[in-house]
Amino acid sequence: MSTRTPLPTVNERDTENHSSVDGFVEPPVPPTKSAKEHPHIGNYRLLKTIGKGNFAKVKLARHVLTGRE
């Protein structure tokens, strides 16, 4: 039986100091005004709810880089 180390939780990952190859630690980037207007998940900005069910909501989202919905 192999021993696996658990993955860090989202909060643990956010509090770690991430450094680049040269050892420079990048400061956290403050959220921009557009990020406050619409919540986002990954590279997708959530626009509106287009459906609801018993177990989930369906959201319309736009890809930040390509602009596709």
All heavy atoms as TSV, in Angstrom:
chain	resi	resn	atom	element	x	y	z
A	1	MET	N	N	0.842	-1.176	0.000
A	1	MET	CA	C	0.000	0.000	0.000
A	1	MET	C	C	0.894	1.248	0.000
A	1	MET	O	O	1.807	1.376	0.793
A	1	MET	CB	C	-0.873	-0.023	1.248
A	1	MET	CG	C	-1.993	0.958	1.182
A	1	MET	SD	S	-3.275	0.509	2.354
A	1	MET	CE	C	-3.077	1.790	3.523
A	2	SER	N	N	0.638	2.175	-0.905
A	2	SER	CA	C	1.473	3.375	-0.999
A	2	SER	C	C	0.944	4.463	-0.072
A	2	SER	O	O	-0.233	4.545	0.219
A	2	SER	CB	C	1.490	3.887	-2.439
A	2	SER	OG	O	0.213	4.336	-2.794
A	3	THR	N	N	1.845	5.287	0.381
A	3	THR	CA	C	1.463	6.413	1.238
A	3	THR	C	C	1.438	7.669	0.387
A	3	THR	O	O	2.412	7.994	-0.262
A	3	THR	CB	C	2.487	6.623	2.361
A	3	THR	OG1	O	3.290	5.486	2.511
A	3	THR	CG2	C	1.828	6.928	3.645
A	4	ARG	N	N	0.325	8.335	0.398
A	4	ARG	CA	C	0.188	9.574	-0.370
A	4	ARG	C	C	0.024	10.747	0.582
A	4	ARG	O	O	-0.664	10.647	1.581
A	4	ARG	CB	C	-1.030	9.511	-1.293
A	4	ARG	CG	C	-0.902	8.470	-2.369
A	4	ARG	CD	C	-2.060	8.556	-3.295
A	4	ARG	NE	N	-1.967	7.549	-4.333
A	4	ARG	CZ	C	-2.842	7.412	-5.303
A	4	ARG	NH1	N	-3.890	8.191	-5.365
A	4	ARG	NH2	N	-2.677	6.487	-6.200
A	5	THR	N	N	0.644	11.840	0.220
A	5	THR	CA	C	0.464	13.044	1.020
A	5	THR	C	C	-0.782	13.768	0.524
A	5	THR	O	O	-1.013	13.832	-0.689
A	5	THR	CB	C	1.687	13.977	0.912
A	5	THR	OG1	O	1.875	14.299	-0.465
A	5	THR	CG2	C	2.920	13.318	1.472
A	6	PRO	N	N	-1.592	14.287	1.428
A	6	PRO	CA	C	-2.811	14.972	0.982
A	6	PRO	C	C	-2.484	16.276	0.269
A	6	PRO	O	O	-1.473	16.921	0.559
A	6	PRO	CB	C	-3.566	15.238	2.290
A	6	PRO	CG	C	-2.509	15.218	3.341
A	6	PRO	CD	C	-1.445	14.270	2.860
A	7	LEU	N	N	-3.347	16.656	-0.662
A	7	LEU	CA	C	-3.179	17.917	-1.373
A	7	LEU	C	C	-3.531	19.068	-0.441
A	7	LEU	O	O	-4.386	18.915	0.429
A	7	LEU	CB	C	-4.092	17.958	-2.599
A	7	LEU	CG	C	-3.786	16.939	-3.684
A	7	LEU	CD1	C	-4.859	16.980	-4.747
A	7	LEU	CD2	C	-2.439	17.214	-4.301
A	8	PRO	N	N	-2.896	20.217	-0.602
A	8	PRO	CA	C	-3.241	21.358	0.265
A	8	PRO	C	C	-4.635	21.880	-0.064
A	8	PRO	O	O	-5.088	21.799	-1.201
A	8	PRO	CB	C	-2.175	22.395	-0.073
A	8	PRO	CG	C	-1.702	22.036	-1.429
A	8	PRO	CD	C	-1.846	20.541	-1.544
A	9	THR	N	N	-5.311	22.404	0.928
A	9	THR	CA	C	-6.615	23.009	0.692
A	9	THR	C	C	-6.419	24.347	0.009
A	9	THR	O	O	-5.304	24.865	-0.070
A	9	THR	CB	C	-7.372	23.218	2.015
A	9	THR	OG1	O	-6.619	24.135	2.807
A	9	THR	CG2	C	-7.572	21.916	2.767
A	10	VAL	N	N	-7.496	24.938	-0.453
A	10	VAL	CA	C	-7.412	26.218	-1.154
A	10	VAL	C	C	-6.813	27.275	-0.237
A	10	VAL	O	O	-5.956	28.045	-0.638
A	10	VAL	CB	C	-8.810	26.658	-1.639
A	10	VAL	CG1	C	-8.767	28.051	-2.235
A	10	VAL	CG2	C	-9.332	25.671	-2.660
A	11	ASN	N	N	-7.221	27.309	1.025
A	11	ASN	CA	C	-6.693	28.311	1.956
A	11	ASN	C	C	-5.206	28.115	2.199
A	11	ASN	O	O	-4.461	29.077	2.316
A	11	ASN	CB	C	-7.445	28.266	3.283
A	11	ASN	CG	C	-8.880	28.723	3.132
A	11	ASN	OD1	O	-9.192	29.437	2.198
A	11	ASN	ND2	N	-9.731	28.303	4.032
A	12	GLU	N	N	-4.749	26.876	2.299
A	12	GLU	CA	C	-3.327	26.612	2.502
A	12	GLU	C	C	-2.518	27.048	1.296
A	12	GLU	O	O	-1.447	27.604	1.421
A	12	GLU	CB	C	-3.083	25.130	2.775
A	12	GLU	CG	C	-3.601	24.664	4.106
A	12	GLU	CD	C	-3.524	23.160	4.258
A	12	GLU	OE1	O	-3.289	22.467	3.246
A	12	GLU	OE2	O	-3.724	22.673	5.374
A	13	ARG	N	N	-3.031	26.807	0.090
A	13	ARG	CA	C	-2.322	27.203	-1.120
A	13	ARG	C	C	-2.211	28.714	-1.212
A	13	ARG	O	O	-1.195	29.250	-1.619
A	13	ARG	CB	C	-3.056	26.696	-2.366
A	13	ARG	CG	C	-2.584	25.379	-2.842
A	13	ARG	CD	C	-3.126	25.114	-4.211
A	13	ARG	NE	N	-4.471	25.632	-4.350
A	13	ARG	CZ	C	-5.466	25.005	-4.947
A	13	ARG	NH1	N	-5.279	23.840	-5.484
A	13	ARG	NH2	N	-6.652	25.544	-5.031
A	14	ASP	N	N	-3.272	29.438	-0.851
A	14	ASP	CA	C	-3.265	30.890	-0.975
A	14	ASP	C	C	-2.306	31.543	0.006
A	14	ASP	O	O	-1.782	32.621	-0.263
A	14	ASP	CB	C	-4.670	31.459	-0.756
A	14	ASP	CG	C	-5.602	31.105	-1.906
A	14	ASP	OD1	O	-5.084	30.731	-2.975
A	14	ASP	OD2	O	-6.822	31.201	-1.727
A	15	THR	N	N	-2.057	30.914	1.161
A	15	THR	CA	C	-1.192	31.537	2.160
A	15	THR	C	C	0.275	31.191	1.973
A	15	THR	O	O	1.127	31.784	2.606
A	15	THR	CB	C	-1.628	31.117	3.578
A	15	THR	OG1	O	-1.582	29.694	3.667
A	15	THR	CG2	C	-3.023	31.621	3.891
A	16	GLU	N	N	0.583	30.237	1.100
A	16	GLU	CA	C	1.983	29.885	0.859
A	16	GLU	C	C	2.658	30.993	0.072
A	16	GLU	O	O	2.038	31.685	-0.724
A	16	GLU	CB	C	2.083	28.585	0.047
A	16	GLU	CG	C	1.649	27.358	0.811
A	16	GLU	CD	C	1.697	26.122	-0.065
A	16	GLU	OE1	O	2.015	26.244	-1.258
A	16	GLU	OE2	O	1.392	25.045	0.445
A	17	ASN	N	N	3.966	31.167	0.280
A	17	ASN	CA	C	4.733	32.125	-0.515
A	17	ASN	C	C	5.205	31.422	-1.773
A	17	ASN	O	O	5.956	30.475	-1.698
A	17	ASN	CB	C	5.943	32.647	0.269
A	17	ASN	CG	C	5.523	33.560	1.382
A	17	ASN	OD1	O	4.488	34.203	1.291
A	17	ASN	ND2	N	6.309	33.613	2.438
A	18	HIS	N	N	4.733	31.887	-2.906
A	18	HIS	CA	C	5.139	31.300	-4.176
A	18	HIS	C	C	6.288	32.118	-4.729
A	18	HIS	O	O	6.213	33.334	-4.809
A	18	HIS	CB	C	3.969	31.301	-5.168
A	18	HIS	CG	C	2.827	30.460	-4.696
A	18	HIS	ND1	N	2.850	29.095	-4.754
A	18	HIS	CD2	C	1.642	30.777	-4.152
A	18	HIS	CE1	C	1.732	28.616	-4.274
A	18	HIS	NE2	N	0.969	29.623	-3.894
A	19	SER	N	N	7.341	31.444	-5.116
A	19	SER	CA	C	8.478	32.162	-5.675
A	19	SER	C	C	8.745	31.671	-7.087
A	19	SER	O	O	8.443	30.540	-7.428
A	19	SER	CB	C	9.722	31.980	-4.810
A	19	SER	OG	O	10.042	30.617	-4.701
A	20	SER	N	N	9.308	32.534	-7.887
A	20	SER	CA	C	9.642	32.167	-9.258
A	20	SER	C	C	10.990	31.460	-9.269
A	20	SER	O	O	11.598	31.219	-8.240
A	20	SER	CB	C	9.672	33.427	-10.130
A	20	SER	OG	O	10.676	34.286	-9.665
A	21	VAL	N	N	11.488	31.166	-10.446
A	21	VAL	CA	C	12.735	30.435	-10.596
A	21	VAL	C	C	13.908	31.184	-9.965
A	21	VAL	O	O	14.768	30.581	-9.344
A	21	VAL	CB	C	13.010	30.165	-12.099
A	21	VAL	CG1	C	14.337	29.459	-12.290
A	21	VAL	CG2	C	11.889	29.361	-12.706
A	22	ASP	N	N	13.929	32.507	-10.077
A	22	ASP	CA	C	15.048	33.275	-9.533
A	22	ASP	C	C	14.915	33.553	-8.030
A	22	ASP	O	O	15.751	34.221	-7.444
A	22	ASP	CB	C	15.233	34.588	-10.290
A	22	ASP	CG	C	14.013	35.492	-10.198
A	22	ASP	OD1	O	13.015	35.092	-9.575
A	22	ASP	OD2	O	14.068	36.595	-10.759
A	23	GLY	N	N	13.861	33.052	-7.392
A	23	GLY	CA	C	13.687	33.212	-5.960
A	23	GLY	C	C	12.922	34.460	-5.560
A	23	GLY	O	O	12.694	34.696	-4.390
A	24	PHE	N	N	12.503	35.268	-6.521
A	24	PHE	CA	C	11.757	36.480	-6.233
A	24	PHE	C	C	10.334	36.113	-5.834
A	24	PHE	O	O	9.642	35.409	-6.547
A	24	PHE	CB	C	11.737	37.400	-7.461
A	24	PHE	CG	C	10.916	38.641	-7.270
A	24	PHE	CD1	C	11.374	39.682	-6.482
A	24	PHE	CD2	C	9.686	38.763	-7.873
A	24	PHE	CE1	C	10.618	40.825	-6.302
A	24	PHE	CE2	C	8.919	39.896	-7.703
A	24	PHE	CZ	C	9.393	40.934	-6.916
A	25	VAL	N	N	9.883	36.580	-4.673
A	25	VAL	CA	C	8.519	36.314	-4.210
A	25	VAL	C	C	7.618	37.413	-4.737
A	25	VAL	O	O	7.828	38.589	-4.462
A	25	VAL	CB	C	8.457	36.255	-2.665
A	25	VAL	CG1	C	7.033	36.053	-2.199
A	25	VAL	CG2	C	9.370	35.166	-2.154
A	26	GLU	N	N	6.587	37.020	-5.502
A	26	GLU	CA	C	5.678	38.003	-6.076
A	26	GLU	C	C	4.646	38.418	-5.030
A	26	GLU	O	O	4.087	37.579	-4.350
A	26	GLU	CB	C	4.972	37.410	-7.290
A	26	GLU	CG	C	5.918	37.055	-8.415
A	26	GLU	CD	C	5.192	36.464	-9.603
A	26	GLU	OE1	O	3.955	36.605	-9.677
A	26	GLU	OE2	O	5.854	35.861	-10.442
A	27	PRO	N	N	4.383	39.720	-4.901
A	27	PRO	CA	C	3.369	40.174	-3.949
A	27	PRO	C	C	1.977	39.802	-4.464
A	27	PRO	O	O	1.771	39.666	-5.672
A	27	PRO	CB	C	3.553	41.693	-3.920
A	27	PRO	CG	C	4.179	42.020	-5.232
A	27	PRO	CD	C	5.010	40.827	-5.608
A	28	PRO	N	N	1.006	39.619	-3.569
A	28	PRO	CA	C	-0.343	39.300	-4.027
A	28	PRO	C	C	-0.920	40.447	-4.840
A	28	PRO	O	O	-0.691	41.618	-4.533
A	28	PRO	CB	C	-1.133	39.078	-2.739
A	28	PRO	CG	C	-0.318	39.696	-1.660
A	28	PRO	CD	C	1.103	39.706	-2.126
A	29	VAL	N	N	-1.668	40.111	-5.881
A	29	VAL	CA	C	-2.251	41.110	-6.762
A	29	VAL	C	C	-3.625	41.491	-6.208
A	29	VAL	O	O	-4.457	40.626	-5.985
A	29	VAL	CB	C	-2.398	40.548	-8.197
A	29	VAL	CG1	C	-3.037	41.576	-9.110
A	29	VAL	CG2	C	-1.049	40.121	-8.722
A	30	PRO	N	N	-3.879	42.785	-5.973
A	30	PRO	CA	C	-5.190	43.177	-5.468
A	30	PRO	C	C	-6.256	42.982	-6.543
A	30	PRO	O	O	-5.964	43.093	-7.739
A	30	PRO	CB	C	-5.021	44.664	-5.128
A	30	PRO	CG	C	-3.878	45.122	-5.946
A	30	PRO	CD	C	-2.994	43.926	-6.144
A	31	PRO	N	N	-7.492	42.664	-6.160
A	31	PRO	CA	C	-8.538	42.463	-7.156
A	31	PRO	C	C	-8.839	43.762	-7.892
A	31	PRO	O	O	-8.811	44.842	-7.313
A	31	PRO	CB	C	-9.743	42.006	-6.340
A	31	PRO	CG	C	-9.459	42.386	-4.941
A	31	PRO	CD	C	-7.972	42.479	-4.805
A	32	THR	N	N	-9.113	43.638	-9.172
A	32	THR	CA	C	-9.439	44.808	-9.978
A	32	THR	C	C	-10.921	45.123	-9.832
A	32	THR	O	O	-11.696	44.337	-9.302
A	32	THR	CB	C	-9.116	44.558	-11.459
A	32	THR	OG1	O	-9.890	43.449	-11.903
A	32	THR	CG2	C	-7.631	44.280	-11.661
A	33	LYS	N	N	-11.327	46.270	-10.329
A	33	LYS	CA	C	-12.718	46.689	-10.219
A	33	LYS	C	C	-13.640	45.721	-10.943
A	33	LYS	O	O	-14.707	45.389	-10.459
A	33	LYS	CB	C	-12.881	48.099	-10.784
A	33	LYS	CG	C	-14.273	48.655	-10.616
A	33	LYS	CD	C	-14.371	50.071	-11.133
A	33	LYS	CE	C	-15.787	50.592	-10.983
A	33	LYS	NZ	N	-15.951	51.915	-11.537
A	34	SER	N	N	-13.221	45.228	-12.126
A	34	SER	CA	C	-14.073	44.321	-12.895
A	34	SER	C	C	-14.265	42.985	-12.181
A	34	SER	O	O	-15.279	42.339	-12.341
A	34	SER	CB	C	-13.491	44.084	-14.294
A	34	SER	OG	O	-12.224	43.482	-14.185
A	35	ALA	N	N	-13.293	42.572	-11.362
A	35	ALA	CA	C	-13.427	41.318	-10.625
A	35	ALA	C	C	-14.493	41.447	-9.543
A	35	ALA	O	O	-15.122	40.469	-9.173
A	35	ALA	CB	C	-12.095	40.921	-10.007
A	36	LYS	N	N	-14.697	42.661	-9.015
A	36	LYS	CA	C	-15.717	42.869	-7.996
A	36	LYS	C	C	-17.112	42.874	-8.609
A	36	LYS	O	O	-18.082	42.550	-7.948
A	36	LYS	CB	C	-15.465	44.181	-7.264
A	36	LYS	CG	C	-14.219	44.156	-6.407
A	36	LYS	CD	C	-14.025	45.467	-5.712
A	36	LYS	CE	C	-12.747	45.462	-4.896
A	36	LYS	NZ	N	-12.497	46.743	-4.258
A	37	GLU	N	N	-17.242	43.278	-9.868
A	37	GLU	CA	C	-18.547	43.357	-10.505
A	37	GLU	C	C	-19.126	41.970	-10.769
A	37	GLU	O	O	-20.306	41.754	-10.573
A	37	GLU	CB	C	-18.440	44.121	-11.827
A	37	GLU	CG	C	-18.081	45.579	-11.642
A	37	GLU	CD	C	-17.814	46.273	-12.954
A	37	GLU	OE1	O	-17.976	45.630	-14.010
A	37	GLU	OE2	O	-17.437	47.435	-12.921
A	38	HIS	N	N	-18.298	41.032	-11.224
A	38	HIS	CA	C	-18.738	39.669	-11.524
A	38	HIS	C	C	-17.798	38.688	-10.851
A	38	HIS	O	O	-16.592	38.801	-11.007
A	38	HIS	CB	C	-18.717	39.399	-13.040
A	38	HIS	CG	C	-19.661	40.253	-13.822
A	38	HIS	ND1	N	-21.020	40.090	-13.777
A	38	HIS	CD2	C	-19.443	41.282	-14.666
A	38	HIS	CE1	C	-21.591	40.986	-14.568
A	38	HIS	NE2	N	-20.661	41.727	-15.113
A	39	PRO	N	N	-18.366	37.699	-10.149
A	39	PRO	CA	C	-17.478	36.665	-9.587
A	39	PRO	C	C	-16.868	35.840	-10.714
A	39	PRO	O	O	-17.387	35.815	-11.830
A	39	PRO	CB	C	-18.417	35.827	-8.724
A	39	PRO	CG	C	-19.785	36.126	-9.201
A	39	PRO	CD	C	-19.753	37.485	-9.820
A	40	HIS	N	N	-15.747	35.172	-10.437
A	40	HIS	CA	C	-15.102	34.373	-11.466
A	40	HIS	C	C	-14.595	33.070	-10.872
A	40	HIS	O	O	-14.359	32.962	-9.683
A	40	HIS	CB	C	-13.966	35.138	-12.132
A	40	HIS	CG	C	-12.837	35.452	-11.207
A	40	HIS	ND1	N	-12.865	36.530	-10.352
A	40	HIS	CD2	C	-11.664	34.818	-10.975
A	40	HIS	CE1	C	-11.756	36.537	-9.648
A	40	HIS	NE2	N	-10.999	35.516	-9.997
A	41	ILE	N	N	-14.479	32.083	-11.740
A	41	ILE	CA	C	-13.905	30.782	-11.395
A	41	ILE	C	C	-12.851	30.484	-12.448
A	41	ILE	O	O	-13.172	30.343	-13.627
A	41	ILE	CB	C	-14.969	29.671	-11.375
A	41	ILE	CG1	C	-16.013	29.959	-10.298
A	41	ILE	CG2	C	-14.328	28.312	-11.160
A	41	ILE	CD1	C	-17.145	28.978	-10.247
A	42	GLY	N	N	-11.606	30.419	-12.037
A	42	GLY	CA	C	-10.526	30.174	-12.995
A	42	GLY	C	C	-10.471	31.286	-14.009
A	42	GLY	O	O	-10.440	32.463	-13.657
A	43	ASN	N	N	-10.500	30.938	-15.287
A	43	ASN	CA	C	-10.454	31.927	-16.368
A	43	ASN	C	C	-11.839	32.322	-16.851
A	43	ASN	O	O	-11.978	32.901	-17.915
A	43	ASN	CB	C	-9.651	31.388	-17.555
A	43	ASN	CG	C	-8.171	31.357	-17.267
A	43	ASN	OD1	O	-7.673	32.119	-16.458
A	43	ASN	ND2	N	-7.461	30.476	-17.931
A	44	TYR	N	N	-12.877	32.007	-16.083
A	44	TYR	CA	C	-14.240	32.311	-16.489
A	44	TYR	C	C	-14.871	33.318	-15.548
A	44	TYR	O	O	-14.788	33.189	-14.333
A	44	TYR	CB	C	-15.098	31.041	-16.515
A	44	TYR	CG	C	-14.704	30.106	-17.616
A	44	TYR	CD1	C	-13.729	29.148	-17.425
A	44	TYR	CD2	C	-15.292	30.208	-18.874
A	44	TYR	CE1	C	-13.353	28.289	-18.449
A	44	TYR	CE2	C	-14.922	29.354	-19.900
A	44	TYR	CZ	C	-13.949	28.406	-19.678
A	44	TYR	OH	O	-13.581	27.566	-20.688
A	45	ARG	N	N	-15.507	34.340	-16.107
A	45	ARG	CA	C	-16.247	35.325	-15.327
A	45	ARG	C	C	-17.729	34.943	-15.385
A	45	ARG	O	O	-18.290	34.792	-16.468
A	45	ARG	CB	C	-16.032	36.712	-15.908
A	45	ARG	CG	C	-16.743	37.781	-15.113
A	45	ARG	CD	C	-16.170	39.149	-15.314
A	45	ARG	NE	N	-14.788	39.171	-14.852
A	45	ARG	CZ	C	-13.815	39.745	-15.528
A	45	ARG	NH1	N	-14.029	40.331	-16.659
A	45	ARG	NH2	N	-12.591	39.732	-15.052
A	46	LEU	N	N	-18.344	34.759	-14.226
A	46	LEU	CA	C	-19.751	34.362	-14.163
A	46	LEU	C	C	-20.627	35.574	-14.419
A	46	LEU	O	O	-20.478	36.607	-13.781
A	46	LEU	CB	C	-20.060	33.755	-12.797
A	46	LEU	CG	C	-19.218	32.547	-12.410
A	46	LEU	CD1	C	-19.590	32.078	-11.014
A	46	LEU	CD2	C	-19.388	31.425	-13.405
A	47	LEU	N	N	-21.570	35.427	-15.367
A	47	LEU	CA	C	-22.404	36.563	-15.748
A	47	LEU	C	C	-23.774	36.518	-15.089
A	47	LEU	O	O	-24.182	37.466	-14.449
A	47	LEU	CB	C	-22.544	36.608	-17.270
A	47	LEU	CG	C	-21.231	36.711	-18.043
A	47	LEU	CD1	C	-21.497	36.664	-19.538
A	47	LEU	CD2	C	-20.492	37.972	-17.666
A	48	LYS	N	N	-24.526	35.426	-15.285
A	48	LYS	CA	C	-25.858	35.336	-14.696
A	48	LYS	C	C	-26.284	33.877	-14.577
A	48	LYS	O	O	-25.716	32.996	-15.219
A	48	LYS	CB	C	-26.871	36.110	-15.528
A	48	LYS	CG	C	-27.088	35.548	-16.925
A	48	LYS	CD	C	-28.116	36.357	-17.675
A	48	LYS	CE	C	-28.336	35.777	-19.060
A	48	LYS	NZ	N	-29.377	36.498	-19.784
A	49	THR	N	N	-27.294	33.641	-13.748
A	49	THR	CA	C	-27.859	32.304	-13.593
A	49	THR	C	C	-28.861	32.090	-14.719
A	49	THR	O	O	-29.750	32.921	-14.928
A	49	THR	CB	C	-28.563	32.180	-12.224
A	49	THR	OG1	O	-27.612	32.429	-11.196
A	49	THR	CG2	C	-29.152	30.791	-12.042
A	50	ILE	N	N	-28.705	30.989	-15.465
A	50	ILE	CA	C	-29.638	30.710	-16.559
A	50	ILE	C	C	-30.537	29.524	-16.262
A	50	ILE	O	O	-31.441	29.233	-17.022
A	50	ILE	CB	C	-28.890	30.506	-17.905
A	50	ILE	CG1	C	-27.875	29.376	-17.803
A	50	ILE	CG2	C	-28.206	31.794	-18.330
A	50	ILE	CD1	C	-27.183	29.061	-19.122
A	51	GLY	N	N	-30.321	28.840	-15.132
A	51	GLY	CA	C	-31.182	27.731	-14.749
A	51	GLY	C	C	-30.906	27.283	-13.333
A	51	GLY	O	O	-29.820	27.492	-12.799
A	52	LYS	N	N	-31.938	26.686	-12.706
A	52	LYS	CA	C	-31.795	26.161	-11.349
A	52	LYS	C	C	-32.429	24.789	-11.297
A	52	LYS	O	O	-33.435	24.533	-11.945
A	52	LYS	CB	C	-32.507	27.053	-10.331
A	52	LYS	CG	C	-31.884	28.389	-10.095
A	52	LYS	CD	C	-32.639	29.138	-9.009
A	52	LYS	CE	C	-32.075	30.530	-8.811
A	52	LYS	NZ	N	-32.836	31.269	-7.784
A	53	GLY	N	N	-31.828	23.926	-10.509
A	53	GLY	CA	C	-32.381	22.599	-10.284
A	53	GLY	C	C	-32.355	22.288	-8.804
A	53	GLY	O	O	-32.076	23.152	-7.977
A	54	ASN	N	N	-32.645	21.030	-8.465
A	54	ASN	CA	C	-32.631	20.632	-7.060
A	54	ASN	C	C	-31.216	20.560	-6.503
A	54	ASN	O	O	-31.015	20.714	-5.309
A	54	ASN	CB	C	-33.311	19.272	-6.886
A	54	ASN	CG	C	-34.804	19.367	-7.096
A	54	ASN	OD1	O	-35.392	20.398	-6.835
A	54	ASN	ND2	N	-35.390	18.299	-7.575
A	55	PHE	N	N	-30.225	20.306	-7.357
A	55	PHE	CA	C	-28.863	20.081	-6.885
A	55	PHE	C	C	-27.863	21.132	-7.337
A	55	PHE	O	O	-26.751	21.176	-6.827
A	55	PHE	CB	C	-28.367	18.702	-7.342
A	55	PHE	CG	C	-29.190	17.579	-6.798
A	55	PHE	CD1	C	-30.117	16.948	-7.588
A	55	PHE	CD2	C	-29.053	17.187	-5.476
A	55	PHE	CE1	C	-30.879	15.909	-7.082
A	55	PHE	CE2	C	-29.811	16.161	-4.960
A	55	PHE	CZ	C	-30.733	15.521	-5.765
A	56	ALA	N	N	-28.222	21.956	-8.302
A	56	ALA	CA	C	-27.223	22.891	-8.825
A	56	ALA	C	C	-27.877	24.075	-9.524
A	56	ALA	O	O	-29.066	24.056	-9.820
A	56	ALA	CB	C	-26.301	22.181	-9.809
A	57	LYS	N	N	-27.064	25.088	-9.783
A	57	LYS	CA	C	-27.451	26.222	-10.609
A	57	LYS	C	C	-26.605	26.169	-11.873
A	57	LYS	O	O	-25.454	25.753	-11.838
A	57	LYS	CB	C	-27.173	27.549	-9.903
A	57	LYS	CG	C	-28.038	27.811	-8.703
A	57	LYS	CD	C	-27.670	29.151	-8.089
A	57	LYS	CE	C	-28.477	29.400	-6.849
A	57	LYS	NZ	N	-28.087	30.677	-6.214
A	58	VAL	N	N	-27.163	26.625	-12.976
A	58	VAL	CA	C	-26.422	26.703	-14.236
A	58	VAL	C	C	-26.152	28.180	-14.492
A	58	VAL	O	O	-27.065	28.994	-14.517
A	58	VAL	CB	C	-27.219	26.090	-15.408
A	58	VAL	CG1	C	-26.447	26.230	-16.709
A	58	VAL	CG2	C	-27.543	24.640	-15.118
A	59	LYS	N	N	-24.876	28.501	-14.640
A	59	LYS	CA	C	-24.470	29.899	-14.822
A	59	LYS	C	C	-23.944	30.120	-16.233
A	59	LYS	O	O	-23.298	29.256	-16.813
A	59	LYS	CB	C	-23.347	30.256	-13.837
A	59	LYS	CG	C	-23.706	30.115	-12.382
A	59	LYS	CD	C	-24.412	31.342	-11.910
A	59	LYS	CE	C	-24.559	31.327	-10.400
A	59	LYS	NZ	N	-25.093	32.582	-9.907
A	60	LEU	N	N	-24.223	31.296	-16.772
A	60	LEU	CA	C	-23.617	31.725	-18.023
A	60	LEU	C	C	-22.286	32.362	-17.665
A	60	LEU	O	O	-22.212	33.192	-16.755
A	60	LEU	CB	C	-24.509	32.746	-18.734
A	60	LEU	CG	C	-23.953	33.350	-20.021
A	60	LEU	CD1	C	-23.787	32.278	-21.089
A	60	LEU	CD2	C	-24.865	34.451	-20.515
A	61	ALA	N	N	-21.227	31.950	-18.359
A	61	ALA	CA	C	-19.898	32.467	-18.059
A	61	ALA	C	C	-19.197	32.880	-19.347
A	61	ALA	O	O	-19.503	32.384	-20.427
A	61	ALA	CB	C	-19.078	31.404	-17.341
A	62	ARG	N	N	-18.252	33.802	-19.210
A	62	ARG	CA	C	-17.449	34.259	-20.354
A	62	ARG	C	C	-15.988	33.987	-20.039
A	62	ARG	O	O	-15.493	34.334	-18.973
A	62	ARG	CB	C	-17.659	35.754	-20.595
A	62	ARG	CG	C	-16.788	36.289	-21.730
A	62	ARG	CD	C	-17.087	37.724	-22.087
A	62	ARG	NE	N	-18.408	37.800	-22.691
A	62	ARG	CZ	C	-19.368	38.653	-22.309
A	62	ARG	NH1	N	-19.155	39.498	-21.368
A	62	ARG	NH2	N	-20.529	38.643	-22.921
A	63	HIS	N	N	-15.289	33.376	-21.014
A	63	HIS	CA	C	-13.864	33.115	-20.867
A	63	HIS	C	C	-13.126	34.439	-20.927
A	63	HIS	O	O	-13.333	35.236	-21.837
A	63	HIS	CB	C	-13.382	32.160	-21.959
A	63	HIS	CG	C	-12.022	31.596	-21.696
A	63	HIS	ND1	N	-10.887	32.194	-22.170
A	63	HIS	CD2	C	-11.639	30.521	-20.988
A	63	HIS	CE1	C	-9.835	31.486	-21.780
A	63	HIS	NE2	N	-10.274	30.470	-21.048
A	64	VAL	N	N	-12.282	34.698	-19.936
A	64	VAL	CA	C	-11.602	35.985	-19.812
A	64	VAL	C	C	-10.682	36.261	-20.996
A	64	VAL	O	O	-10.645	37.364	-21.527
A	64	VAL	CB	C	-10.829	36.062	-18.486
A	64	VAL	CG1	C	-10.033	37.344	-18.392
A	64	VAL	CG2	C	-11.771	35.932	-17.311
A	65	LEU	N	N	-9.928	35.260	-21.420
A	65	LEU	CA	C	-8.926	35.465	-22.475
A	65	LEU	C	C	-9.530	35.506	-23.876
A	65	LEU	O	O	-9.135	36.328	-24.702
A	65	LEU	CB	C	-7.855	34.371	-22.407
A	65	LEU	CG	C	-7.120	34.285	-21.062
A	65	LEU	CD1	C	-6.185	33.092	-21.059
A	65	LEU	CD2	C	-6.379	35.562	-20.775
A	66	THR	N	N	-10.489	34.612	-24.174
A	66	THR	CA	C	-11.037	34.540	-25.515
A	66	THR	C	C	-12.335	35.317	-25.693
A	66	THR	O	O	-12.717	35.657	-26.803
A	66	THR	CB	C	-11.293	33.075	-25.929
A	66	THR	OG1	O	-12.288	32.524	-25.059
A	66	THR	CG2	C	-10.019	32.266	-25.875
A	67	GLY	N	N	-13.063	35.555	-24.602
A	67	GLY	CA	C	-14.327	36.272	-24.695
A	67	GLY	C	C	-15.494	35.396	-25.060
A	67	GLY	O	O	-16.618	35.889	-25.203
A	68	ARG	N	N	-15.283	34.094	-25.233
A	68	ARG	CA	C	-16.374	33.188	-25.614
A	68	ARG	C	C	-17.264	32.900	-24.426
A	68	ARG	O	O	-16.824	32.793	-23.303
A	68	ARG	CB	C	-15.827	31.862	-26.134
A	68	ARG	CG	C	-15.144	32.028	-27.482
A	68	ARG	CD	C	-14.803	30.721	-28.090
A	68	ARG	NE	N	-16.032	30.051	-28.504
A	68	ARG	CZ	C	-16.077	28.860	-29.049
A	68	ARG	NH1	N	-14.979	28.187	-29.245
A	68	ARG	NH2	N	-17.223	28.323	-29.401
A	69	GLU	N	N	-18.579	32.791	-24.679
A	69	GLU	CA	C	-19.553	32.466	-23.632
A	69	GLU	C	C	-19.888	30.995	-23.676
A	69	GLU	O	O	-19.835	30.372	-24.690
A	69	GLU	CB	C	-20.829	33.280	-23.806
A	69	GLU	CG	C	-20.626	34.726	-23.476
A	69	GLU	CD	C	-21.927	35.526	-23.516
A	69	GLU	OE1	O	-22.991	34.955	-23.785
A	69	GLU	OE2	O	-21.854	36.719	-23.279
